[in-house]
């Protein structure tokens, strides 16, 4: 489970099968005081992948700077780069996400559970419907380049 802000608008592709896949990154922040009492702030970036109807909702409503909640599983994939070196990257394959603020307030501060200027059925995207079934990363077609 992560709560963070989108680093950029989602990138969406459609596979030959017609399935949509959206990829985006979110930033999570942490601050603490070091041994000398100085405030230290750290930002971590997380790559997020959503499939099918969730990808379409992400494409339509998610914007850079928006605060969202994401829930899913960590997956690690590998690919071979142009120099024939194996590269690995980890991403979150989300099974649900929720917009925590209206799309018009993206980039602002604060936590606004459930706030949205959209109907409530689009503020949350879940994979709890019988169809379409969300693909696991293992079921996804392999691509040679990270997205």
VOMIGU-276226 format. One line per field, with one value per residue (C-alpha): residue in one letter; x, y, z; residue number from 1. Coordinates in nm, 3 decimals. Layout:
res: c(A,...) .
c1: c(X,...) .
c2: c(Y,...) .
c3: c(Z,...) .
n: c(NUM,...) .
END
This chain:
res: c(X,X,X,X,X,X,X,X,X,X,X,X,X,X,X,X,X,X,X,X,X,X,X,X,X,X,X,X,X,X,X,X,X,X,X,X,X,X,X,X,X,X,X,X,X,X,X,X,X,X,X,X,X,X,X,X,X,X,X,X,X,X,X,X,X,X,X,X,X,X,X,X,X,X,X,X,X,X,X,X,X,X,X,X,X,X,X,X,X,X,X,X,X,X,X,X,X,X,X,X,X,X,X,X,X,X,X,X,X,X,X,X,X,X,X,X,X,X,X,X,X,X,X,X,X,X,X,X,X,X,X,X,X,X,X,X,X,X,X,X,X,X,X,X,X,X,X) .
c1: c(0.000,0.136,0.014,0.200,0.190,0.211,0.540,0.380,0.061,0.013,0.147,-0.107,-0.057,-0.300,-0.183,-0.280,-0.542,-0.701,-0.605,-0.489,-0.189,-0.099,0.233,0.317,0.535,0.445,0.665,0.643,0.811,0.964,1.123,1.312,1.579,1.934,2.163,2.256,1.890,1.884,1.570,1.630,1.377,1.380,1.171,1.128,0.990,0.772,0.681,0.312,0.134,-0.243,-0.429,-0.751,-1.035,-0.808,-0.567,-0.851,-0.960,-0.598,-0.564,-0.882,-0.853,-0.498,-0.278,0.074,0.090,-0.232,-0.233,-0.340,-0.358,-0.227,-0.252,-0.088,0.203,0.571,0.706,1.056,1.112,1.425,1.520,1.835,1.953,2.110,2.455,2.328,2.337,2.060,1.873,1.620,1.350,1.080,0.728,0.396,0.125,-0.176,-0.500,-0.666,-0.604,-0.800,-0.779,-0.743,-0.820,-1.004,-0.824,-0.840,-0.642,-0.346,-0.016,-0.175,-0.104,-0.327,-0.512,-0.868,-1.014,-1.288,-1.285,-1.346,-1.514,-1.599,-1.879,-1.787,-1.761,-1.452,-1.263,-1.168,-1.056,-1.069,-1.020,-1.306,-1.537,-1.563,-1.466,-1.229,-0.972,-0.655,-0.342,-0.049,0.291,0.377,0.086,0.177,0.353,0.721,0.864,1.229,1.222,1.102,0.804) .
c2: c(0.000,0.338,0.695,0.935,1.197,1.125,1.233,1.268,1.183,0.807,0.658,0.422,0.157,-0.081,-0.433,-0.625,-0.804,-0.466,-0.468,-0.131,-0.097,0.225,0.299,0.590,0.672,0.808,0.974,0.898,1.123,1.061,1.307,1.253,1.415,1.283,1.235,1.606,1.715,1.824,1.752,1.501,1.456,1.156,1.090,0.743,0.685,0.382,0.251,0.158,-0.057,-0.088,-0.302,-0.294,-0.082,0.056,0.174,0.350,0.522,0.623,0.766,0.968,1.101,1.082,1.388,1.485,1.595,1.421,1.241,0.877,0.558,0.243,-0.117,-0.408,-0.646,-0.595,-0.761,-0.767,-0.797,-0.826,-0.718,-0.705,-0.357,-0.249,-0.345,-0.699,-0.644,-0.787,-0.517,-0.563,-0.330,-0.352,-0.218,-0.232,-0.413,-0.242,-0.424,-0.104,0.267,0.562,0.931,1.112,1.458,1.608,1.612,1.993,2.016,1.800,1.921,2.078,1.964,1.778,1.450,1.450,1.098,1.043,1.399,1.414,1.622,1.295,1.050,0.820,0.518,0.662,0.781,0.422,0.155,-0.200,-0.539,-0.704,-0.743,-1.078,-0.937,-0.818,-1.015,-0.824,-0.985,-1.058,-0.932,-1.294,-1.309,-0.979,-0.989,-0.930,-0.613,-0.536,-0.188,-0.055,0.177) .
c3: c(0.000,-0.099,-0.088,-0.310,-0.584,-0.955,-1.111,-1.455,-1.641,-1.697,-2.021,-2.175,-2.442,-2.598,-2.673,-2.986,-2.778,-2.706,-2.338,-2.205,-1.976,-1.797,-1.632,-1.408,-1.111,-0.772,-0.513,-0.143,0.111,0.450,0.690,1.012,1.226,1.206,1.508,1.498,1.503,1.139,0.941,0.661,0.382,0.152,-0.158,-0.306,-0.656,-0.728,-1.074,-1.094,-1.356,-1.397,-1.651,-1.854,-1.715,-1.444,-1.714,-1.894,-1.571,-1.502,-1.853,-1.818,-1.463,-1.324,-1.370,-1.265,-0.901,-0.795,-0.460,-0.492,-0.289,-0.460,-0.346,-0.524,-0.537,-0.605,-0.916,-1.058,-1.430,-1.637,-1.986,-2.196,-2.289,-2.617,-2.483,-2.416,-2.039,-1.822,-1.632,-1.355,-1.232,-0.970,-1.009,-0.829,-1.024,-0.872,-0.805,-0.683,-0.673,-0.538,-0.609,-0.276,-0.409,-0.700,-1.028,-1.030,-0.707,-0.817,-0.682,-0.376,-0.026,0.211,0.233,0.111,0.137,-0.115,-0.245,-0.616,-0.880,-1.060,-0.981,-0.692,-0.920,-1.091,-0.783,-0.713,-0.957,-0.829,-0.980,-0.792,-1.090,-1.265,-1.604,-1.728,-1.533,-1.450,-1.586,-1.359,-1.471,-1.551,-1.794,-1.959,-2.291,-2.250,-2.394,-2.438,-2.295,-1.965,-2.015) .
n: c(1,2,3,4,5,6,7,8,9,10,11,12,13,14,15,16,17,18,19,20,21,22,23,24,25,26,27,28,29,30,31,32,33,34,35,36,37,38,39,40,41,42,43,44,45,46,47,48,49,50,51,52,53,54,55,56,57,58,59,60,61,62,63,64,65,66,67,68,69,70,71,72,73,74,75,76,77,78,79,80,81,82,83,84,85,86,87,88,89,90,91,92,93,94,95,96,97,98,99,100,101,102,103,104,105,106,107,108,109,110,111,112,113,114,115,116,117,118,119,120,121,122,123,124,125,126,127,128,129,130,131,132,133,134,135,136,137,138,139,140,141,142,143,144,145,146,147) .
END
